[in-house]
Amino acid sequence: MMMMMKRRLFLVLAAALMCATGAEADAHCSKEIEVEVHAPMDTAAVTQADVDAWVAKKHKTGQFRDCPAETVYHEFHKDVYGGYKGCAGDVSLVPCAQDGFGGSLGGFDDPADPKMMKSVLEGGMNKPFEFDEATATCKETNRTFADEIFWILWGYPMDNHELLKRTGMNPVVYFPLERSSYPQYNWDSHGNEAMDAVANDRDWMAYIGFMDKTESAKFNMMLTEGTEAGMGMLYASMMIHIARTSCNRALYLAVEAPTYGYDYNAAVRLANTKASSFYNSSECSCFATDSCKSGTITMTRVGYFPSQALPKAKGDDGLEYDASSTDAKSPWFERMVWPENPTGETRKQAGPADRLVCDGCYVFPQYFPGGVVPGADKPSCAGWAFSLTKSYSATIRVGTALVLKDHPISDAMVDVAKTVHSLANGDVSEWTWKGMIQIKNLIMAKPVSDPTSWLGAYNVLMDEKWKVMADALGKCSGSLELLNGPAKTGAYLWIRKLGDMRCLNTAGDDKFFLHSLGVKTTTYYFGFRGTTASDGYGEGQCNRDFTRIQLYRDLSVYQQVAKRIETVCGGGAVSHAMGTMMSMEEWKTSMKARRRRLEETGRQPHEDTVEDRMQQLMEAIPRLTEKEAKFHAEHDHIADEVTRKIEEECEPIGYPMDCLFKHTGKKGQKDIKID
């Protein structure tokens, strides 16, 4: 910067000298010239905070943001949205000062699916604005925040507004534009450039209270692009380890229900690419067919509840093993999310450490009671996968995976990384780990106990979200029960229906939350992973009685939803732009009528037209106007269509999250408005 200032001073003086040469002066020069002299800048006086603030101000972020919660300032290319400049939805980056769920572009006809009606899709999720492409402006709709259909589904982190306000931060990450060679890591041939990231990660784990440096030194660290990617690598590595050290190719995964799921089929395919290294011996059943080194691994996921006996399966030797077996010939391995998604529980492992891989996506203080990570009580795992997604941002795809150095899974993980991070798959950008270091250092700048630190502020924010929702659900005695909490217990509310609310829901979507509370979310029926809810929660409880509500949206969303819960659980109905939602009793009446019709006619929900549904609703709830009945019928129709697609495509492959995302709104499936 000093050099730039000196150069500018020289150019100004040179121009003055040229204009002073009389007849030889350029015609554009004037005999009178004002010379501005700049003193050299004292670069020592410029702090990093000054630079951060300058960048944040330029991009209208940090303490200089003027966009509302769940939005960001963005200036689009002139060929995109007419070059719109202004607030855009954090999700999907669509124009207008509102969240981006469902879009804001008006009509959403889906030519691939004629059953998706334009009347129900216009206007996204009933938001205050719709974007006019012709004028590149946001037009008011006369709908308000209170009219919105709130998407509270999956783990979309949207806490940024409150956290910036409470911490006073201007987060900025810097990258010099250096030209260099291909990056090299611990799965490459020329060493590991990311040793700084490894050291920083060990600092990080000590900072959050997960493990000290003495313990973390027992693990090798791999860069990943998030926890899901890391868990896929760990699954594949564990399967490779078992196939390299035993005759087993039919493998079994034990998971305590209810729990999260991954694309384990992709992990199986990845493991089978390493078949040339598998164990091959005459005692193996595959030896007779010379197939021991073929890609024949299969995996069966088995869910169980702690009240049940551990599941059993036969190994290649014909003997039966349960999931806790320590025998090297066992076909079992185990997976744990800690703390659990969705229950927030800190569970105990069932099997041996050398067959356990763990998801540490939620290992942050704000997801544990008291705001402290109970590191001393964590399970003993052969490998862990982490990311910054659930504490900082999901848009940055950055994470780490740890594997025990003295476990054969460590070698398998290197082999897996060679494939996952090959040039064909994109490799890992140097910016990934350099950015991760800067973000972690930014967070670690203050102790967690400081309420103005990132995690300290997050702790307080989660306390507030838990309280507002737990207080509201506490007024739903006999109908809805918050199974975790009432204070901070994980990243999600785990809710079940009671009494005559049970077993009424017919779709993957939670129709009570949709029709009575105006909340778009799913039941967690896919989370029991091969077991059933009644096995763990008692007879008469159905899988679709359970709902997981994420706590990643802005605090104002939960305050609004809490008001709706109190209204409905108090016997009332929620008002909106066109009238009222269903009361709890009306919802039960409508669902019981639907069940009777199914029993009498055998006609499945997806066979009904919107007009059929309207008629049924107006018969069951006579006070509904035609407009209200159409609104509910169209919602109902889409919910059943989503369920049908999920059962057709996602159930056969174990409900991987990418498939669930595809059909519940991330791709293809659009959403609903109230006229």
BELRADA-V382182 format. One record per backbone hydrogen bond with DSSP energy under -0.5 kcal/mol. NH is the residue of the N-H (numbers start at 1). CO is the residue of the C=O. E is the energy in kcal/mol with one decimal. If there is no record, write none. Layout:
NH:CO:E  NH:CO:E
//
This chain:
5:1:-2.0  6:2:-2.2  7:3:-2.4  8:4:-2.1  9:5:-2.0  10:6:-2.1  11:7:-2.2  12:8:-1.9  13:9:-2.0  14:10:-2.4  15:11:-2.0  16:12:-1.7  17:13:-2.0  18:14:-2.2  19:15:-1.9  20:16:-0.8  20:17:-0.6  21:18:-1.4  24:21:-1.5  25:22:-2.4  29:26:-2.0  33:31:-0.6  35:33:-0.6  36:34:-0.6  37:35:-0.6  38:36:-0.5  39:37:-0.5  43:41:-1.3  45:42:-1.9  46:43:-1.2  47:45:-0.6  51:47:-1.7  52:48:-2.8  53:49:-2.4  54:50:-2.1  55:51:-2.5  56:52:-2.9  57:53:-2.6  58:54:-2.2  59:55:-1.9  60:57:-0.9  61:56:-2.6  64:61:-2.4  65:62:-1.1  71:68:-1.1  72:88:-2.6  74:86:-2.6  76:74:-0.6  76:84:-2.6  80:77:-2.4  81:79:-0.5  83:77:-0.8  83:80:-2.1  84:80:-0.6  84:81:-1.2  86:74:-2.2  88:72:-2.9  89:94:-3.0  90:70:-2.4  93:89:-1.1  94:91:-0.6  96:87:-1.8  98:96:-2.2  103:100:-2.0  111:109:-0.7  113:110:-2.0  116:113:-2.1  117:115:-0.8  120:117:-0.9  121:117:-0.9  121:118:-0.6  122:118:-1.8  123:106:-1.2  124:106:-0.6  124:121:-1.3  125:101:-0.6  126:123:-0.8  127:123:-1.0  130:139:-2.0  131:104:-5.1  132:137:-3.2  133:131:-0.8  136:132:-1.6  137:132:-1.3  139:130:-2.9  139:137:-0.6  141:128:-2.4  147:144:-1.5  148:144:-0.5  148:145:-1.2  149:125:-1.9  150:148:-0.8  150:518:-2.3  152:150:-0.9  152:520:-2.0  156:154:-0.8  157:155:-0.9  158:156:-0.5  158:552:-2.3  163:159:-2.0  164:160:-2.7  165:161:-2.0  166:162:-2.3  167:163:-1.9  168:164:-2.1  178:176:-2.2  188:185:-2.4  193:184:-3.2  193:191:-0.5  195:192:-0.6  196:193:-0.6  198:194:-1.8  199:195:-2.5  200:196:-2.7  201:197:-2.2  202:198:-1.7  203:199:-1.8  204:200:-2.4  205:201:-2.5  206:202:-1.6  207:203:-2.3  208:204:-2.3  209:206:-0.7  210:205:-2.3  211:205:-1.0  216:212:-2.6  217:213:-1.5  218:215:-1.8  219:216:-1.9  220:403:-3.4  222:401:-2.9  224:399:-2.6  230:226:-2.3  231:227:-3.0  232:228:-2.1  233:229:-1.9  234:230:-2.3  235:231:-2.9  236:232:-2.2  237:233:-2.5  238:234:-2.6  239:235:-2.3  240:236:-2.5  241:237:-2.5  242:238:-2.4  243:239:-2.5  244:240:-2.0  245:241:-1.2  246:242:-1.0  251:249:-1.0  251:298:-2.9  252:331:-2.6  253:300:-2.6  254:252:-0.5  254:333:-2.4  255:302:-2.2  257:304:-2.9  258:527:-0.6  259:527:-2.5  260:341:-0.7  264:262:-1.8  266:263:-0.5  267:263:-1.2  268:264:-2.2  269:265:-2.2  270:266:-2.1  271:267:-2.6  272:268:-2.3  273:269:-0.6  273:270:-1.1  274:271:-1.7  275:272:-1.3  277:274:-1.9  278:275:-2.0  279:243:-2.8  284:281:-1.9  287:284:-1.2  288:284:-0.5  289:286:-0.6  290:287:-1.3  291:286:-2.4  294:291:-2.0  296:294:-2.1  298:249:-2.6  300:251:-2.1  302:253:-3.2  303:529:-1.3  304:255:-1.5  308:305:-2.3  313:321:-2.5  315:319:-2.8  318:315:-1.9  321:313:-2.9  323:311:-1.6  325:322:-2.1  330:327:-2.0  333:252:-2.0  334:355:-3.2  335:254:-1.8  336:357:-1.7  338:336:-0.5  338:359:-2.5  339:345:-0.5  340:345:-3.0  342:340:-0.5  344:340:-2.0  347:345:-0.9  355:352:-1.6  356:353:-1.6  357:334:-2.3  358:383:-2.8  359:336:-2.9  360:358:-0.6  360:385:-2.8  363:360:-1.9  364:362:-2.3  367:364:-1.9  368:365:-1.8  371:368:-2.4  372:369:-0.8  373:208:-0.5  374:372:-0.5  375:209:-0.8  375:373:-2.2  377:374:-2.1  378:375:-1.3  381:379:-0.8  382:353:-0.7  382:356:-2.7  383:356:-0.9  384:402:-2.4  385:358:-1.6  386:400:-3.2  388:398:-1.3  391:388:-1.7  392:388:-2.7  393:388:-1.0  397:395:-0.7  398:396:-1.4  399:224:-1.8  400:386:-1.0  401:222:-2.4  402:384:-2.6  403:220:-2.2  404:382:-2.3  405:218:-2.9  407:404:-1.3  410:407:-2.3  412:408:-1.7  413:409:-2.4  414:410:-1.5  415:411:-1.9  416:412:-2.4  417:413:-2.7  418:414:-1.8  419:415:-0.8  419:416:-0.9  420:416:-2.9  421:417:-2.7  422:419:-1.4  425:422:-0.7  426:423:-1.3  427:422:-2.0  429:427:-0.5  432:429:-1.1  433:429:-0.9  434:430:-2.1  435:431:-2.3  436:432:-2.0  437:433:-2.1  438:434:-1.8  439:435:-2.5  440:436:-2.6  441:437:-2.5  442:438:-2.3  443:439:-2.2  444:440:-2.5  445:441:-0.5  445:442:-0.7  446:443:-0.8  450:447:-1.9  451:449:-0.6  453:450:-2.1  457:453:-2.9  458:454:-1.9  459:455:-2.2  460:456:-1.6  461:457:-2.6  462:458:-2.7  463:459:-1.9  464:460:-1.9  465:461:-2.1  466:462:-2.7  467:463:-2.2  468:464:-2.3  469:465:-2.0  470:466:-3.0  471:467:-2.6  472:468:-1.2  473:469:-2.7  474:470:-1.8  475:472:-1.7  476:473:-1.9  479:476:-2.4  480:476:-2.3  481:496:-2.4  483:481:-0.8  483:494:-3.0  484:494:-0.6  490:367:-1.0  493:549:-2.8  495:493:-0.7  495:547:-2.6  496:481:-2.1  497:545:-1.6  498:479:-2.6  501:498:-2.2  502:499:-1.4  504:501:-1.0  510:521:-2.0  511:509:-1.1  514:510:-1.8  515:511:-3.1  516:512:-2.4  517:512:-0.9  517:513:-0.7  518:514:-0.9  519:513:-2.5  520:150:-3.2  521:519:-0.8  523:508:-3.6  524:546:-2.5  527:524:-1.9  528:525:-0.8  529:526:-0.7  531:528:-1.8  535:532:-1.3  536:532:-0.6  536:533:-1.1  537:533:-3.1  538:534:-1.2  541:538:-1.4  542:540:-0.5  545:542:-2.0  546:543:-1.0  547:495:-2.7  548:522:-0.7  549:493:-2.2  549:547:-0.6  550:548:-0.6  551:491:-1.7  557:554:-1.4  558:554:-1.0  559:555:-2.0  560:556:-1.9  561:557:-2.5  562:558:-2.6  563:559:-1.4  564:560:-1.6  565:561:-2.5  566:562:-2.4  567:563:-2.1  568:564:-2.6  569:565:-3.1  570:566:-1.0  571:568:-1.7  572:567:-2.5  576:579:-2.4  579:576:-1.2  581:574:-3.0  582:515:-2.2  584:572:-0.5  587:583:-2.5  588:584:-2.3  589:585:-2.4  590:586:-2.6  591:587:-2.3  592:588:-2.4  593:589:-2.1  594:590:-1.9  595:591:-2.2  596:592:-2.4  597:593:-2.1  598:594:-2.0  599:595:-2.3  600:596:-2.3  601:597:-2.7  602:597:-0.5  602:598:-2.2  607:604:-1.9  608:605:-1.7  613:609:-2.1  614:610:-2.6  615:611:-2.2  616:612:-2.3  617:613:-2.7  618:614:-2.4  619:615:-1.7  620:616:-2.2  621:617:-3.1  624:621:-1.9  629:625:-2.7  630:626:-2.2  631:627:-2.1  632:628:-2.3  633:629:-2.6  634:630:-2.7  635:631:-2.0  636:632:-2.7  637:633:-2.5  638:634:-2.2  639:635:-2.4  640:636:-2.2  641:637:-2.1  642:638:-2.6  643:639:-2.1  644:640:-2.4  645:641:-2.2  646:642:-2.5  647:643:-2.6  648:644:-2.0  649:645:-2.6  650:646:-2.2  651:646:-1.8  653:650:-0.8  654:651:-1.8  655:650:-3.0  659:656:-0.6  660:656:-1.8  661:657:-3.2  662:658:-2.0  663:659:-1.5  664:660:-1.4  665:661:-0.6  666:661:-2.0  667:661:-0.8  669:662:-0.8  669:667:-2.6  673:120:-1.1  675:673:-0.5
//
